[in-house]
């Protein structure tokens, strides 16, 4: 098999994941894009391991390790996203601006409030979560 | 590979115009995988994104099979398709992701992201094609990624990283539990006591 096929496929998948990481707003969709990037690297590792016929099979061993590390990463990442959602009532990555330094970066961009309103009015507990999170965000971190 | 090429001479190097069956299958599955990945990062329905991610990861498992890495293919099916996507769906449900089309799935920096992705894709594909234009993988002989071979090299040469990885997984498990349990001080003031047990059931 031509080595360019898996290499080109891995490069395109990596760039697809890169676009997703940069363009998505929901934190869980960002995690999905990170998984795509990790899988592109895995495909590269397997292809080059099969090509080089390494006696230690470093590529395939690293692929297994990468899969395990990705599983650990997705567990920790989802736990963090759930904790942030519980405290702030939102999992949109561009609304979490508490550590921003400039003044204009701390203002929530226009249009986000209208987007959130239907969800808040439809589910009262969402509003309660958001309000409690905004009120207690300084001390609510366990 | 290099010795095989040297031994058999120029006749062993096939051309682009005479692809083998494995290459045709690889390209077809690759197109399907790439399409599923593109839908995953562009769809506006969040749950559909997770379901298309299953297609992309399953397609990658087929690519591993075509590259004779059988064990990694089944590990991919078990861990990614089986558990990671289910975890992502759990996360989507627990953060009350909207069912149906959500207009704010993409942030404002969509066009810069597209520019960066297209530029890096062009650069990477150009470099890779230029570097590996005349390189072929020799897929003949015994499978290099069978379960027997994998167990052999994993437990003969890679035992120490394997054990270190188990410690890392244990630390990640403990960390995920600590992060996702509700703090005792924050529990009375959080305002959502009814939603607490389902979140803890996840782990």
Contacts between the chains, C-beta under 8 A, distances in Angstrom:
chain1	res1	chain2	res2	distance
A	1	B	20	7.0
A	1	B	22	5.5
A	1	B	23	5.4
A	1	B	26	6.4
A	1	B	66	7.7
A	1	B	67	7.6
A	1	B	136	6.8
A	1	B	137	4.6
A	1	B	139	5.8
A	2	B	14	7.9
A	2	B	16	7.5
A	2	B	19	8.0
A	2	B	23	6.4
A	2	B	132	8.0
A	2	B	135	7.4
A	2	B	136	5.8
A	2	B	137	7.5
A	3	B	132	4.5
A	3	B	135	4.1
A	3	B	136	6.4
A	3	B	137	5.5
A	4	B	128	6.6
A	4	B	129	5.5
A	4	B	132	4.9
A	4	B	133	6.4
A	4	B	135	7.4
A	5	B	23	6.4
A	5	B	26	5.4
A	5	B	27	6.3
A	5	B	30	6.9
A	6	B	26	7.3
A	6	B	63	7.0
A	6	B	67	6.8
A	7	B	128	4.4
A	7	B	129	7.9
A	7	B	132	5.6
A	8	B	125	5.6
A	8	B	128	5.9
A	8	B	129	6.5
A	9	B	30	4.4
A	9	B	33	7.2
A	9	B	34	6.7
A	9	B	63	7.3
A	11	B	121	6.6
A	11	B	124	3.9
A	11	B	125	5.3
A	11	B	128	5.5
A	12	B	34	5.6
A	12	B	121	6.0
A	12	B	125	6.9
A	13	B	33	7.2
A	13	B	34	6.5
A	13	B	37	5.6
A	13	B	56	7.8
A	13	B	60	8.0
A	14	B	120	7.9
A	14	B	124	7.1
A	15	B	117	4.8
A	15	B	118	7.6
A	15	B	120	5.2
A	15	B	121	3.7
A	15	B	124	6.7
A	16	B	34	7.0
A	16	B	37	4.5
A	16	B	38	5.8
A	16	B	40	7.9
A	16	B	41	5.7
A	16	B	117	7.2
A	17	B	37	7.3
A	17	B	41	7.2
A	18	B	113	7.9
A	18	B	116	6.8
A	18	B	117	5.1
A	18	B	120	6.2
A	19	B	41	5.6
A	19	B	113	5.3
A	19	B	114	6.3
A	19	B	116	7.6
A	19	B	117	3.6
A	20	B	40	7.1
A	20	B	41	3.4
A	22	B	109	6.5
A	22	B	112	7.2
A	22	B	113	3.4
A	22	B	116	6.2
A	22	B	117	7.2
A	23	B	41	7.2
A	23	B	106	5.2
A	23	B	107	6.5
A	23	B	109	6.7
A	23	B	110	4.8
A	23	B	113	3.8
A	23	B	114	7.1
A	24	B	41	7.0
A	24	B	105	6.8
A	24	B	106	6.4
A	24	B	107	6.9
A	25	B	104	5.9
A	25	B	105	6.2
A	25	B	106	6.1
A	25	B	107	4.3
A	26	B	46	6.3
A	26	B	97	6.9
A	26	B	105	6.5
A	28	B	46	7.4
A	28	B	88	6.0
A	28	B	91	4.8
A	28	B	92	5.6
A	28	B	95	6.8
A	28	B	97	7.2
A	29	B	41	7.8
A	29	B	46	6.6
A	29	B	49	5.9
A	29	B	105	6.9
A	31	B	88	6.7
A	31	B	91	7.7
A	32	B	40	6.2
A	32	B	41	7.8
A	32	B	49	6.2
A	32	B	50	6.7
A	32	B	53	5.4
A	32	B	88	6.1
A	33	B	40	7.7
A	33	B	41	5.7
A	35	B	53	7.0
A	35	B	57	7.6
A	35	B	80	7.3
A	35	B	84	6.5
A	36	B	37	5.5
A	36	B	40	6.9
A	36	B	41	7.3
A	36	B	53	7.5
A	36	B	56	6.7
A	39	B	56	7.6
A	39	B	57	6.4
A	39	B	60	5.4
A	39	B	80	7.4
A	42	B	60	7.4
A	42	B	72	7.8
A	42	B	76	7.9
A	43	B	60	6.1
A	43	B	63	6.3
A	43	B	64	7.6
A	46	B	64	5.8
A	46	B	67	5.5
A	46	B	69	4.9
A	46	B	72	6.1
A	46	B	145	7.4
A	47	B	67	6.0
A	47	B	137	7.0
A	49	B	69	7.7
A	49	B	144	7.4
A	50	B	67	5.2
A	50	B	68	6.3
A	50	B	69	6.8
A	50	B	137	5.6
A	50	B	139	7.2
A	50	B	144	5.7
A	50	B	145	7.5
A	51	B	1	6.2
A	51	B	135	7.0
A	51	B	137	4.7
A	51	B	138	8.0
A	52	B	1	7.3
A	53	B	1	6.3
A	53	B	138	7.7
A	53	B	144	6.9
A	56	B	153	6.3
A	56	B	157	4.9
A	56	B	158	7.7
A	57	B	144	7.1
A	57	B	145	7.9
A	57	B	149	7.3
A	57	B	150	7.6
A	57	B	153	4.3
A	57	B	157	7.8
A	60	B	69	6.0
A	60	B	71	7.8
A	60	B	72	6.0
A	60	B	144	7.6
A	60	B	145	5.6
A	60	B	150	6.6
A	60	B	153	7.4
A	61	B	153	6.5
A	61	B	154	6.1
A	61	B	157	7.5
A	61	B	158	4.6
A	61	B	161	7.4
A	63	B	69	7.7
A	63	B	72	5.4
A	64	B	72	6.6
A	64	B	75	6.5
A	64	B	150	7.8
A	64	B	154	7.0
A	65	B	161	6.3
A	65	B	162	7.9
A	65	B	165	5.7
A	67	B	72	7.7
A	67	B	75	6.0
A	67	B	76	6.9
A	67	B	79	5.5
A	67	B	80	7.3
A	68	B	79	7.8
A	68	B	165	5.3
A	68	B	168	7.7
A	68	B	169	6.3
A	69	B	165	7.4
A	69	B	168	7.0
A	70	B	80	8.0
A	70	B	84	7.2
A	71	B	79	5.6
A	71	B	83	6.9
A	71	B	84	6.3
A	71	B	169	7.5
A	72	B	168	6.1
A	72	B	169	5.6
A	72	B	172	3.5
A	73	B	172	7.8
A	74	B	84	5.2
A	74	B	87	5.7
A	74	B	88	7.1
A	75	B	87	6.8
A	75	B	172	5.6
A	75	B	173	7.1
A	75	B	176	4.4
A	76	B	172	5.5
A	76	B	175	5.6
A	76	B	176	5.6
A	76	B	179	7.1
A	78	B	87	5.8
A	78	B	88	7.3
A	78	B	90	7.4
A	78	B	91	4.4
A	78	B	176	7.6
A	79	B	175	7.3
A	79	B	176	4.3
A	79	B	177	8.0
A	79	B	179	3.8
A	79	B	180	4.3
A	80	B	179	6.1
A	81	B	91	6.1
A	81	B	95	6.7
A	82	B	91	6.8
A	82	B	94	5.9
A	82	B	95	6.8
A	82	B	179	7.7
A	82	B	180	5.5
A	82	B	199	6.3
A	82	B	202	8.0
A	83	B	179	5.5
A	83	B	180	6.7
A	85	B	94	7.6
A	85	B	95	4.6
A	86	B	182	7.7
A	86	B	190	6.9
A	86	B	192	7.6
A	86	B	199	7.6
A	91	B	95	4.8
A	92	B	104	7.4
A	92	B	107	7.8
A	93	B	107	7.5
A	94	B	107	5.0
A	94	B	108	7.5
A	109	B	108	6.8
A	111	B	104	7.9
A	112	B	104	7.3
A	115	B	103	6.8
A	115	B	104	4.6
A	119	B	96	7.2
A	119	B	98	6.6
A	123	B	96	6.9
A	125	B	191	7.7
A	125	B	192	5.7
A	125	B	194	7.4
A	125	B	195	6.8
A	126	B	96	6.5
A	128	B	191	4.2
A	128	B	192	6.4
A	129	B	190	7.4
A	129	B	191	6.2
A	129	B	192	5.2
A	129	B	195	8.0
A	131	B	191	7.5
A	132	B	189	6.4
A	132	B	190	5.7
A	132	B	191	4.1
A	132	B	192	7.7
A	136	B	186	7.2
A	136	B	189	5.7
A	136	B	190	7.7
A	139	B	185	7.9
A	139	B	186	7.9
A	140	B	183	7.8
A	140	B	186	4.8
A	140	B	189	7.3
A	140	B	190	7.1
A	141	B	183	7.7
A	141	B	186	7.8
A	142	B	181	7.7
A	142	B	182	7.1
A	142	B	183	2.4
A	142	B	184	7.7
A	142	B	185	7.0
A	142	B	186	5.5
